[in-house]
Amino acid sequence: MTGGSIHQLFEQWARRTPDHFAVITDSDRIDYAQLDADAGQLAAYLTAHAGLPASGSTVAICTRRPHEVLVSILAVLKSGHAYAVLNPTAPAQELHRLLGLTRAKAVITDEALLPRVDDGRERTAICLDTDATAIAHAVPALRDPAERAPGGPAAVLLTAGTTGRRTAVPTGHDRLLAAYSAWSAVYGVSPEDRVLVTAPPATTEFTGGWIRALCSGATLVLSERPITAEGITMERVTVAEMSPATAVRVLDTELPSLRLLAVGGAPLRLDEQLRLQALLPAAGARVLSVYGTAEVAGCGTWFEPEQLPGPVANPERAAFLGLPFPGCAAELRKGRIWLTPPEGGDAVPTEDAGRRQGEGPIEFRGRTADQVTIDGRTVDTYRVETALAGHPHIQDVVITGDRGRTGSRLIAFVVPSPRAPFGAAPEAASLRAGLTGLVPAGDVPEVVVRLGELPTNAAGKVNREKLPLPPVPGAVRASGKSGAGEDMTEGAIAALVGVVAGFLAAVLTGVIFPGATDVSGVPAPWNALFMLLYLAEWLAFAVGMGFLVVGRRVMLRRSESRGLTAAAHLAIVYLLVSWWPQDNLYRLTAKTDWPRQAALVWAFNVPLMIAAFIVMVWVVASLPAVRKQVR
């Protein structure tokens, strides 16, 4: 299927079944005719006011409401350009980077988001709210300007960023049309289906989801709220597309309306796939594990248990990628998975490892980027994770190295199973016993950290960069030699720095601030109280200097924001250290020396208030991470 445009398949259904629901959201039900008309109006406004060439440019879409994203996607395609969807909750700096990366010439957004997407470059901005009246009165072109030569641009897909920073992948209409044909052969979506897509609009999975639904005449179900099993039943969803984490969380009861559950974004363990299959009582209901990268428009391989030549001994330790979609290809080169795009062409490498036994389906064997090096030896972290997957007290686990610290070691981040006693992570001995005979002794994690849930990115994949490194206090250690030794070294350095600083403060007070500590004229017992105050100041100065050396590393164990943590660290140091010079200068300044009194207030008191405010902000910002660690 080449030579056309992907949105033309949608337009055929808009003409054929105009009254059929195209999109169902939490607040709207939009039929095909209305969706096509709304997209046409926006396309007309975009053509007239965006200042773009006739075709071929990239238009970024950054808005919060899913159905507005969909209208914008279709409008951009109708106007002959390529779309790139950005996450409206991403930091402004990341939005600016992605706008440059996608080479967007215009952006469709909301007035409230405009300050965040404005990176100072000459880029036309269309606000769906404030420009709504003008958009509604735009006159659609009599002829579809997207008529073009085959292979024109359709989308700029963004990688998930699982193995690094997100990158842009230009994707043409031919590739999306070929992917749609491949998906149709496996999914079999029809106009009678209601297709639930839970992936965020800024993901490749969302692009595949809306194409599979709207190009087949089906109803696309979107939600801004967390999906529940009750919601799936109430909306009579027949096809659901989810990440493994969402599927495991949502599907805890039978769902008679579902005929197809497609799980993608990350490999699905075979035992979970079999469990999910049991929750679909409808005759012929299927659970698919789908796999594909942005480079192939998300159209790579699909798996269901019927592809296996026989039973699998330990289904909790296996995740299969299966067979390639029709028109695609998947091969192994030196243990690494290569995928061929659906319309053909050169195979592209992935960061994933795999293996195949005979003519059976490809088995996922982890990501090469997730492997870590310990003492010059490469550790297959996926092998350790799968070995622990069958542990009765573990729901999820990620194995990684101790980044950014001297003497790297293995850490197990564990989400306890609901069956675990008191929700606790497994004891070190239990963890070691569970890995005995399954992995080399050197691959046993030295530290176990309990989490309430694993951090994920927009695509639902585990975000290892967000794991709270280094381990928080109270983590269970399988072997204490590395972690305890390093903590003792940090403590010794801090103590040494503090003792030296405190001693110098006590010795030099009379030199730097002559007469500041003279209590010869103060009667007893008040002179003793003043001397205790001086000791407290020297002690605070000593603690502050010691905290300056090791405090930031300690605070990073409770926060994911390095910049805010650095500011809070310096603020705490200032709160402790400043008492020594501040009080001494105050004591030497006459009460009526107003210029000097004012200078002291602005030099010490105002910074103290600012420092206290920074610490408060850091504490509030760190509360979510702390709650995750103690759950």
Summary of the structure (lengths in Angstrom):
residues: 631
radius of gyration: 30.2
end to end distance: 52.0
largest distance: 100.3
contacts: 2077
relative contact order: 0.06
helix: 44%
strand: 19%
